[in-house]
Amino acid sequence: TNGGVAKFDGVANWEVYNKNNSPLPNNHVYTISMDINDNFWIGTMGGLTKFDGISTWKTFTRAAKQR
């Protein structure tokens, strides 16, 4: 998608996360995967972001690696 990622609450509500309202470094999402701890790993054009599905985000980019 070119618009970020969407989260469905299982009933009727969708929440869209993008670079304007979350730490996602880019809205162009290539892939999403879930690890054994139920964290979502979101691969974007600008880097990789880990999201716990609730409120905790951590983004990894080339710029962050060079600090």
C-alpha positions in Angstrom: 0.0 0.0 0.0 1.0 3.6 -0.5 -1.1 4.9 2.4 0.4 3.3 5.5 -1.2 0.4 7.4 -4.7 -0.2 8.7 -5.7 -1.9 11.9 -9.2 -3.5 12.3 -10.7 -3.9 15.8 -12.5 -7.1 14.8 -15.9 -5.5 15.0 -16.4 -2.5 12.8 -13.7 0.1 13.2 -10.5 0.7 11.2 -7.6 2.8 12.3 -5.0 3.9 9.7 -1.4 4.5 10.7 0.8 6.6 8.4 3.9 8.8 8.8 1.6 11.7 9.9 0.2 10.0 12.9 2.7 7.3 13.8 6.5 6.7 13.8 6.3 5.0 10.3 9.1 6.5 8.3 7.2 6.2 5.0 3.7 5.5 3.9 4.9 3.0 1.2 4.6 -0.3 3.0 6.2 -3.3 1.3 5.5 -6.1 3.9 4.1 -6.9 7.3 5.0 -9.8 9.5 4.2 -10.9 13.0 6.8 -12.4 15.4 6.3 -15.0 18.1 5.6 -12.2 20.7 2.7 -10.8 18.5 4.8 -7.8 17.4 4.1 -6.5 13.9 7.2 -5.8 11.8 6.4 -3.3 9.1 8.8 -2.9 6.2 8.5 0.4 4.4 10.4 2.3 1.8 12.0 4.3 4.6 12.9 1.6 7.1 11.6 -1.1 9.4 9.1 -0.4 12.2 8.2 -2.7 15.1 4.7 -2.2 16.5 3.2 -4.1 19.5 -0.3 -3.5 18.1 -1.3 -1.3 21.0 0.9 1.7 21.6 4.7 0.9 21.4 6.6 1.7 18.2 10.3 1.4 17.4 11.6 2.4 14.0 14.9 1.3 12.5 16.4 3.3 9.6 19.8 3.8 8.0 20.0 7.2 9.7 19.2 5.7 13.1 21.9 3.1 12.6 24.6 5.7 12.0 24.0 7.6 15.3 
